[in-house]
Amino acid sequence: MPSEDPADALAAVAALRRLADQLEDSAVEQAMRAGWSWPQVAEALAVTRQAVHKKHAKRLIAAGVTLRRRG
């Protein structure tokens, strides 16, 4: 039976958020390495292109991912 302690429930939420962020980072990097554009990734995540770029661009550049430019 799940714990009824709010601290346990909140810790579980925090852990799930960290896991979701890690999964998103990995999936975005995989998509960008496969040649996806920012708009494609944004659409798949149901966010704006600007939001996904702001969240991931620096990390991807640091990881050596070649990013597509608009044009």
Phi, psi and omega in degrees: 000136180299151178293145176263005180281121179303327179297320178294318180296317180291323176297322178295319177299314180298318179296319178295322177297316178299317179296316179299319178297318179296318178295319178296314179304313182295315182294320179295316179298317179299316180296315182293322176294334178275002176094010177294154175266163176303316179299324178296314180296315180301316180297317180296328180267356181060044175226176178280159176301319181297319181295315182290323178296313181300320184286327192242341190302309183300317180295319180293318178299315179298330179277359178083018179280130175279118184265142177287144176257154177290151176144000000 
